[in-house]
Amino acid sequence: MSSQEDVAAEPGPATEDDATTGDVITVTIGATVPTGFEHTAAEEVKEKIGVDARISKDRGRIYFPITTDKLFQVHLLRSVDNLFVVVEEFDNYQFKESKEETLMELQQLASKLPWTNALEVWKLNGTLKKKKGFRRGGNSTKVKPNSEATDATVADSEQQEPSQEASDAESQMQAESMPDAEASTQESEETAPEAKLIKFRVTCNRAGDKHSFSSNEVARDFGGAVQEFFQWKADMTKFDIEVLVNIHNVEVVIGIALTEESLHRRNISHFGPTTLRSTLCYGMLRLCKPRLSDIIFDPMCGTGAIPLEGAIEFNSSFYVAGDNNDMAVNRTVNNICHIQKRRADKGSASGLPIDTVQWDLCNLPIRTGSVDIVITDMPFGKRMGSRKKNWDLYPSCLREMARVCTPGSGKAVLLTQDKKCFAKAVSRMGGLWRKLHIVWVNVGGLHAGVYLLKRTAALFGQTPEDIYESRGTANAEGNDKDDKELS
């Protein structure tokens, strides 16, 4: 990481027509991930790319080095939402006392940052060239001399910590235009219509309660300086480059986005009211470590986000997706068909190891002890169901899950925000479930928990005395071995 004095100025601005060829360089890639699953994402980076990832002080982000010849590999990661290339990092940025001084310093910083490598990676990345609004013609767009308006949108709640009430909403700013002194350059642009002018926007994410400035102000002033330095055109919607300014207390990271939209939308074409991010589904699946030929089922599948992610990424197991709502089952079927068609169009003849059923959650048409893993998103009692109904629903479904799950080796990975109700329901199961691990996550701004449960060796329907006796025999050996594997 750099100090504020170490940043060297670049010789001049870059344009879209610059050559993208050159030597292989090493850059730092930043990735936003579901909060709580930062370690899971770091493990995946190590497993698939072979480098160590650093977890940011700000929850929900990781950083790792990569060479430009392996840039395509970052898009194969399944646990990351958005990707960006780091221009510069400051781990202890010394903000000035007053807002005016701080904003002035940030404006001056824009022309001193080492942009070259990050811009080279942006060009190599190629995703922005596929953007719907990307200009393919040769006509340039003139930079207007009058100032542009600012705009702000609420940040994605899944990237904001619910406890950070002082955090600013994500600010997306259309930078101020060039000073009047530079208006004379317009004539040359009119005579050279073949020149391509890059469009950009600046997005600022700020977390912390000791800042004298807002995200809007940082995006506006830093964006104005970026425009003046590069002579780019500010555009909030049809932009080619998105410059990111991430501020978390005294940590400041400047980057350039490599993804047009979050990668978590990859599997779903028919959304429901509570569809989970595919990246969160991936983290839940890695938590339960699916094995070859495991039977994995989701009794409250909704749109099928979890079993679909599993069928694609952990396809050595078989998935059963079910729900009591016919609309949810239809959405799941449509999502499966969409993926199947997409795979067929690419020449893949193999189908997905998944089936869909409509059923009564508390009376499942599944043989006792035949399921290896139960994994589901339980109703929070917010957008679906109610807190009051959860007190009856949770014990009933946990008992039925225990019935179908294999005693001694079965596992359950359950997501819920109704933590009090869930804890009480588990305690009333008569020893059928044992809590192994909890991952605290942020789901749509709600503080929720992903619970990893182990199915004990107790047989379903045993009396408390039978359960106690079974714990002292078969459970003693089997659980110790499984606990070691899961730790």
Phi, psi and omega per residue, in radians:
M1 nan 2.717 -3.023
S2 -1.826 2.788 2.936
S3 -1.696 2.982 -3.092
Q4 -1.204 -0.388 -3.101
E5 -1.509 -0.260 -3.007
D6 -1.468 -0.207 -2.999
V7 -1.316 2.147 3.139
A8 -1.702 2.508 -3.133
A9 -1.290 2.498 3.074
E10 -1.478 2.689 -3.064
P11 -1.170 -0.468 -3.113
G12 -3.105 2.978 -3.105
P13 -1.256 2.734 3.108
A14 -1.797 2.721 3.080
T15 -2.203 2.900 -3.089
E16 -1.146 -0.423 -3.084
D17 -1.540 0.000 3.111
D18 -1.043 2.639 3.131
A19 -1.178 2.536 3.136
T20 -1.835 0.009 3.120
T21 -1.437 2.773 3.124
G22 2.751 -3.106 -3.129
D23 -1.221 2.738 3.065
V24 -1.191 2.288 3.140
I25 -2.163 2.762 3.097
T26 -1.828 2.254 3.129
V27 -2.263 2.941 3.067
T28 -1.786 2.223 3.102
I29 -1.785 2.344 3.027
G30 -1.845 2.573 -3.138
A31 -2.457 2.365 2.988
T32 -1.573 2.406 -3.078
V33 -2.349 2.817 3.075
P34 -1.019 2.226 -3.117
T35 -1.024 2.343 -3.083
G36 1.790 -0.426 -3.125
F37 -1.914 0.514 3.101
E38 -1.099 -0.732 -3.132
H39 -1.175 -0.621 3.084
T40 -1.090 -0.768 3.119
A41 -1.121 -0.704 3.117
A42 -1.114 -0.662 3.093
E43 -1.117 -0.706 3.140
E44 -1.153 -0.694 3.093
V45 -1.054 -0.775 3.123
K46 -1.118 -0.697 -3.087
E47 -1.231 -0.726 -3.008
K48 -1.719 -0.483 -3.103
I49 -1.941 -0.410 3.073
G50 1.454 0.369 3.098
V51 -2.184 2.761 3.127
D52 -1.493 2.317 3.112
A53 -1.759 2.527 3.104
R54 -1.816 2.303 3.131
I55 -1.523 2.259 -3.090
S56 -1.224 2.740 3.024
K57 -1.123 -0.559 3.088
D58 -1.462 2.073 -3.078
R59 -1.004 2.527 3.083
G60 1.629 0.220 3.102
R61 -2.451 2.526 3.007
I62 -2.314 2.778 3.122
Y63 -2.338 2.472 3.115
F64 -2.685 2.631 3.133
P65 -1.470 2.640 3.074
I66 -2.718 2.592 3.056
T67 -1.561 2.637 -3.021
T68 -1.129 -0.395 3.117
D69 -1.289 -0.200 3.121
K70 -1.999 0.334 -3.060
L71 -1.050 -0.594 -3.099
F72 -1.063 -0.448 -3.077
Q73 -1.157 -0.470 -3.101
V74 -1.179 -0.453 3.133
H75 -1.388 -0.118 3.107
L76 -1.611 -0.115 3.113
L77 -1.199 2.402 -3.066
R78 -1.781 -0.155 -3.059
S79 -1.783 0.031 -3.070
V80 -1.888 2.522 3.129
D81 -1.563 -0.965 -3.113
N82 -2.316 2.617 -3.110
L83 -2.119 2.534 3.038
F84 -2.618 2.684 3.084
V85 -1.705 2.345 -3.065
V86 -1.408 2.230 3.018
V87 -1.463 -0.858 3.120
E88 -2.786 2.589 3.102
E89 -2.140 2.474 3.025
F90 -2.241 1.976 -3.086
D91 -1.448 -0.247 3.133
N92 -2.585 1.193 -3.087
Y93 -1.271 2.247 -3.123
Q94 -1.620 1.666 3.120
F95 -1.247 2.544 3.131
K96 -1.247 2.898 -3.099
E97 -1.153 -0.818 -3.080
S98 -1.687 2.720 3.119
K99 -1.100 -0.720 -3.089
E100 -1.099 -0.734 3.139
E101 -1.163 -0.702 3.134
T102 -1.098 -0.818 -3.118
L103 -1.158 -0.640 3.092
M104 -1.129 -0.693 3.126
E105 -1.161 -0.680 3.100
L106 -1.139 -0.626 3.075
Q107 -1.106 -0.753 3.137
Q108 -1.178 -0.516 -3.110
L109 -1.148 -0.560 -3.051
A110 -0.976 -0.665 -3.102
S111 -1.480 -0.094 -3.092
K112 -1.844 -0.125 -3.066
L113 -1.328 2.615 3.094
P114 -1.413 1.413 -3.028
W115 -1.334 -0.416 -2.904
T116 -0.937 -0.948 -3.081
N117 -1.118 -0.709 -3.127
A118 -1.134 -0.696 3.116
L119 -1.201 -0.589 3.088
E120 -1.132 -0.716 3.107
V121 -1.152 -0.683 3.100
W122 -1.028 -0.756 3.133
K123 -1.152 -0.761 3.137
L124 -1.140 -0.585 -3.094
N125 -1.005 -0.766 3.002
G126 1.330 -0.149 -3.081
T127 -1.206 -0.594 -3.109
L128 -1.209 -0.371 3.110
K129 -1.258 -0.279 3.105
K130 -1.659 0.007 -3.094
K131 -1.072 2.464 -3.052
K132 -0.983 -0.683 -3.084
G133 -1.658 0.192 -3.096
F134 -1.230 2.334 -3.116
R135 -1.318 2.242 3.121
R136 -1.847 -0.204 3.141
G137 -1.455 -3.057 -3.084
G138 -1.801 -0.059 -3.088
N139 -1.306 2.374 3.125
S140 -1.574 2.854 3.078
T141 -1.942 2.198 -3.087
K142 -1.267 2.592 3.063
V143 -1.530 2.107 -3.103
K144 -1.351 2.490 -3.098
P145 -1.301 -0.403 -3.130
N146 -1.386 2.693 -3.073
S147 -1.220 2.587 3.134
E148 -1.628 2.693 3.131
A149 -1.380 2.693 3.063
T150 -1.639 2.777 3.141
D151 -2.533 2.657 3.123
A152 -2.483 2.500 3.046
T153 -2.254 2.702 -3.124
V154 -1.197 2.373 -3.133
A155 -1.164 2.710 3.063
D156 -1.040 2.075 -3.035
S157 -1.095 -0.387 -3.118
E158 -1.339 -0.211 3.083
Q159 -1.766 -0.006 3.122
Q160 -1.849 2.412 3.059
E161 -1.317 2.279 -3.120
P162 -1.089 -0.407 -3.126
S163 -1.436 -0.188 -3.076
Q164 -1.575 1.252 -3.115
E165 -1.183 -0.376 -3.123
A166 -1.478 -0.107 -3.118
S167 -1.192 2.470 3.055
D168 -1.341 2.670 2.972
A169 -1.191 2.687 3.100
E170 -1.035 2.278 -3.107
S171 -1.924 2.210 3.122
Q172 -2.021 2.080 -2.881
M173 -2.103 2.375 2.994
Q174 -1.618 1.921 -2.927
A175 -1.111 2.701 3.116
E176 -1.171 2.599 -3.065
S177 -1.331 3.025 -3.098
M178 -1.138 2.684 3.087
P179 -1.108 2.815 -3.123
D180 -1.060 -0.478 -3.121
A181 -1.087 -0.407 -3.116
E182 -1.682 0.019 -3.090
A183 -1.116 -0.372 -3.119
S184 -1.152 -0.325 -3.136
T185 -1.237 -0.249 -3.097
Q186 -1.119 -0.604 -3.115
E187 -1.052 -0.771 -3.135
S188 -1.139 -0.579 3.120
E189 -1.162 -0.653 -3.133
E190 -1.160 -0.542 -3.126
T191 -1.500 -0.120 3.131
A192 -2.244 1.240 -3.065
P193 -1.168 -0.268 -3.116
E194 -1.343 -0.238 -3.128
A195 -1.213 2.432 3.133
K196 -1.781 2.289 3.140
L197 -1.909 2.205 -3.114
I198 -1.287 2.374 3.022
K199 -1.753 2.522 -3.075
F200 -2.565 2.913 2.922
R201 -2.528 2.793 3.083
V202 -1.999 2.286 3.101
T203 -2.076 2.216 -3.137
C204 -2.011 2.267 3.013
N205 -2.012 2.129 -3.086
R206 -2.177 2.347 3.058
A207 -2.338 2.332 -3.114
G208 2.364 2.642 -3.070
D209 -1.947 0.224 -3.098
K210 -2.026 0.407 3.136
H211 -1.736 2.485 3.135
S212 -1.562 -0.025 -3.035
F213 -2.186 2.915 3.096
S214 -1.904 2.929 3.079
S215 -1.087 -0.699 3.127
N216 -0.989 -0.793 -3.083
E217 -1.179 -0.689 3.112
V218 -1.135 -0.818 -3.129
A219 -1.078 -0.718 -3.115
R220 -1.140 -0.886 -3.046
D221 -1.326 -0.733 3.109
F222 -1.161 -0.708 3.118
G223 -1.096 -0.686 3.094
G224 -1.082 -0.687 3.127
A225 -1.210 -0.654 3.094
V226 -1.101 -0.740 3.140
Q227 -1.130 -0.724 -3.136
E228 -1.147 -0.640 -3.103
F229 -1.292 -0.809 -3.058
F230 -1.626 -0.273 -3.058
Q231 1.070 0.667 3.062
W232 -1.499 2.961 3.118
K233 -1.825 2.236 3.115
A234 -1.342 2.297 3.114
D235 -2.669 2.131 -3.045
M236 -1.318 -0.452 -2.997
T237 -1.979 -0.827 -3.101
K238 -1.784 0.998 -3.091
F239 -1.580 2.660 3.064
D240 -1.651 -0.634 -3.113
I241 -2.176 2.348 2.996
E242 -1.982 1.996 3.093
V243 -1.566 2.278 -3.081
L244 -1.898 2.371 3.006
V245 -2.141 1.841 -3.132
N246 -1.815 2.091 -3.118
I247 -2.116 2.118 3.064
H248 -2.252 1.797 -3.025
N249 0.964 -1.898 -3.129
V250 -1.832 0.110 3.085
E251 -1.610 2.220 -3.133
V252 -2.216 2.249 3.111
V253 -2.257 2.176 3.061
I254 -1.787 2.308 -3.110
G255 -2.589 3.051 3.055
I256 -2.183 2.226 -3.065
A257 -1.152 2.477 3.095
L258 -1.961 -0.122 3.123
T259 -2.074 2.411 3.136
E260 -1.335 -0.678 3.078
E261 -2.503 2.844 -3.074
S262 -1.011 2.428 -3.130
L263 -1.282 -0.119 -3.077
H264 -1.273 -0.157 -3.111
R265 -1.568 0.184 -2.890
R266 -1.095 -0.538 -2.993
N267 -1.837 -0.299 -2.934
I268 -1.809 2.220 3.042
S269 -1.955 -0.431 3.116
H270 -2.047 1.814 -3.046
F271 -1.582 2.635 3.047
G272 -1.984 -3.084 -3.103
P273 -1.198 -0.370 -3.092
T274 -2.329 0.628 -3.129
T275 -1.093 2.245 3.137
L276 -1.380 2.644 2.994
R277 -1.120 2.432 3.094
S278 -1.087 -0.542 3.130
T279 -1.190 -0.637 3.071
L280 -1.203 -0.687 3.080
C281 -1.035 -0.730 -3.140
Y282 -1.087 -0.739 3.119
G283 -1.096 -0.702 3.109
M284 -1.134 -0.690 3.139
L285 -1.176 -0.714 3.105
R286 -1.120 -0.526 -3.132
L287 -1.124 -0.597 -3.101
C288 -1.648 -0.062 3.033
K289 0.867 1.233 3.127
P290 -1.035 2.448 3.128
R291 -1.966 2.950 3.134
L292 -0.969 2.243 3.072
S293 1.209 0.234 3.048
D294 -1.100 2.486 2.987
I295 -1.683 2.029 -3.061
I296 -2.084 2.263 -3.138
F297 -2.347 2.582 3.124
D298 -2.051 1.832 -3.062
P299 -1.342 -0.244 3.113
M300 -2.284 1.138 -2.899
C301 -1.282 -0.366 -3.105
G302 1.077 -1.989 3.109
T303 -1.622 0.048 3.088
G304 1.469 0.368 -3.067
A305 -1.065 -0.753 -3.092
I306 -1.211 -0.974 -3.134
P307 -1.113 -0.529 3.083
L308 -1.145 -0.798 3.095
E309 -1.056 -0.714 3.129
G310 -1.159 -0.752 -3.114
A311 -1.120 -0.485 -3.135
I312 -1.506 -0.781 -3.019
E313 -1.650 -0.475 3.127
F314 -2.192 1.139 -2.945
N315 -1.469 0.189 3.028
S316 -1.510 -0.100 3.095
S317 -1.871 2.924 3.092
F318 -2.011 2.411 -3.009
Y319 -2.039 2.371 3.058
V320 -2.069 2.068 -3.126
A321 -1.923 2.244 -3.124
G322 -2.507 2.797 3.106
D323 -2.793 2.742 3.123
N324 -1.524 -0.177 -3.107
N325 -1.694 2.166 -3.078
D326 -1.152 -0.547 3.105
M327 -1.172 -0.671 3.109
A328 -1.131 -0.747 3.128
V329 -1.101 -0.708 3.117
N330 -1.115 -0.707 3.097
R331 -1.096 -0.734 3.126
T332 -1.077 -0.809 3.128
V333 -1.044 -0.762 -3.140
N334 -1.125 -0.682 3.112
N335 -1.158 -0.698 3.102
I336 -1.114 -0.794 3.140
C337 -1.082 -0.657 3.126
H338 -1.092 -0.784 3.126
I339 -1.150 -0.742 3.130
Q340 -1.040 -0.778 -3.138
K341 -1.131 -0.723 3.137
R342 -1.095 -0.710 3.103
R343 -1.180 -0.667 3.128
A344 -1.149 -0.661 3.127
D345 -1.122 -0.467 3.122
K346 -1.572 0.061 3.072
G347 1.611 0.167 3.130
S348 -1.555 2.130 -3.110
A349 -1.577 -0.251 -3.079
S350 -1.308 2.446 3.102
G351 -1.583 3.089 3.122
L352 -1.604 2.411 3.125
P353 -1.366 1.209 -3.033
I354 -2.605 2.545 3.066
D355 -2.391 2.737 -3.071
T356 -2.202 2.393 -3.096
V357 -2.422 2.520 2.959
Q358 -1.734 2.276 -3.057
W359 -2.655 3.023 3.031
D360 -1.609 2.040 -3.061
L361 -0.953 -0.622 -3.072
C362 -1.592 0.073 3.102
N363 -2.589 1.187 -3.006
L364 -1.258 2.406 3.106
P365 -1.438 0.929 -3.091
I366 -2.251 2.425 -3.101
R367 -1.124 2.484 3.124
T368 -1.017 2.294 3.051
G369 1.252 0.367 -3.058
S370 -1.780 -0.049 -3.071
V371 -1.897 2.400 3.132
D372 -1.534 -0.710 -3.071
I373 -2.419 2.301 2.981
V374 -1.871 2.219 3.139
I375 -2.463 2.171 -3.060
T376 -2.792 2.815 3.018
D377 -1.755 1.890 -3.089
M378 -1.409 2.630 -3.128
P379 -1.083 2.302 -3.121
F380 -1.382 -0.355 -3.024
G381 1.491 0.280 3.107
K382 -1.826 -1.457 3.123
R383 -1.385 -0.425 3.113
M384 -2.212 2.390 3.116
G385 1.206 -2.767 3.109
S386 -2.641 2.714 3.112
R387 -1.027 -0.662 -3.112
K388 -1.136 -0.771 -3.136
K389 -1.189 -0.473 -3.134
N390 -1.064 -0.520 -3.107
W391 -1.161 -0.420 3.031
D392 -1.664 -0.646 -3.072
L393 -1.199 -0.810 -3.040
Y394 -1.040 -0.855 3.117
P395 -1.089 -0.682 -3.118
S396 -1.130 -0.804 -3.089
C397 -1.299 -0.585 3.083
L398 -1.127 -0.634 3.123
R399 -1.205 -0.730 3.124
E400 -1.205 -0.631 3.046
M401 -1.093 -0.696 3.115
A402 -1.134 -0.613 3.133
R403 -1.115 -0.808 -3.058
V404 -1.421 -0.286 -3.086
C405 -1.454 2.505 -3.087
T406 -1.177 2.118 3.130
P407 -1.072 2.397 3.051
G408 1.537 -0.459 -3.101
S409 -2.305 -0.259 -3.109
G410 -1.211 2.697 3.139
K411 -2.349 2.792 3.052
A412 -2.402 2.371 3.030
V413 -2.110 1.921 -2.976
L414 -2.167 2.262 3.121
L415 -1.804 2.239 3.084
T416 -2.702 2.620 3.031
Q417 -1.763 -0.252 3.137
D418 -1.506 1.252 -2.954
K419 -1.170 -0.686 -3.121
K420 -1.123 -0.812 -3.138
C421 -1.113 -0.714 -3.114
F422 -1.140 -0.793 -3.133
A423 -1.068 -0.713 3.130
K424 -1.154 -0.697 -3.122
A425 -1.142 -0.722 3.123
V426 -1.105 -0.700 -3.118
S427 -1.172 -0.340 -3.125
R428 -1.666 0.174 -3.088
M429 -1.502 0.039 3.097
G430 1.128 0.572 3.072
G431 1.461 0.188 3.121
L432 -1.276 -0.512 3.141
W433 -2.122 2.545 3.054
R434 -2.263 2.266 -3.094
K435 -1.348 2.214 -3.141
L436 -1.848 -0.705 -3.006
H437 -2.778 2.635 3.071
I438 -2.306 2.307 3.017
V439 -1.970 2.089 -3.131
W440 -1.505 2.196 -3.048
V441 -2.242 2.862 3.087
N442 -1.923 2.006 -3.113
V443 -2.066 1.834 3.131
G444 1.033 0.583 -3.124
G445 1.512 -0.030 3.133
L446 -1.751 2.390 3.120
H447 -1.451 1.880 -3.057
A448 -2.119 2.982 3.129
G449 -2.209 2.425 2.969
V450 -1.774 1.977 -3.042
Y451 -1.759 2.202 3.018
L452 -1.730 2.020 -3.123
L453 -1.958 2.566 3.063
K454 -1.902 2.293 3.062
R455 -1.355 2.062 -3.109
T456 -1.250 3.029 -3.132
A457 -1.348 -0.076 3.139
A458 -1.094 2.300 3.116
L459 -1.366 2.513 -3.122
F460 -1.113 2.282 3.125
G461 1.652 -0.019 3.113
Q462 -1.228 2.705 3.031
T463 -1.367 2.826 3.098
P464 -0.950 -0.617 3.127
E465 -1.171 -0.703 3.103
D466 -1.120 -0.702 -3.130
I467 -1.109 -0.755 -3.128
Y468 -1.083 -0.707 -3.128
E469 -1.189 -0.697 -3.126
S470 -1.188 -0.523 3.104
R471 -1.109 -0.567 -3.091
G472 -1.421 -0.117 -3.118
T473 -2.013 -1.648 -3.032
A474 -1.096 -0.626 -3.090
N475 -1.137 -0.550 -3.083
A476 -1.075 -0.721 -3.109
E477 -1.442 -0.888 -3.041
G478 -1.124 -0.729 -3.070
N479 -1.214 -0.666 3.138
D480 -1.074 -0.698 3.124
K481 -1.172 -0.782 -3.119
D482 -1.211 -0.649 3.127
D483 -1.069 -0.660 3.137
K484 -1.150 -0.679 3.141
E485 -1.197 -0.636 -3.075
L486 -1.430 -0.331 -3.071
S487 -1.315 nan nan
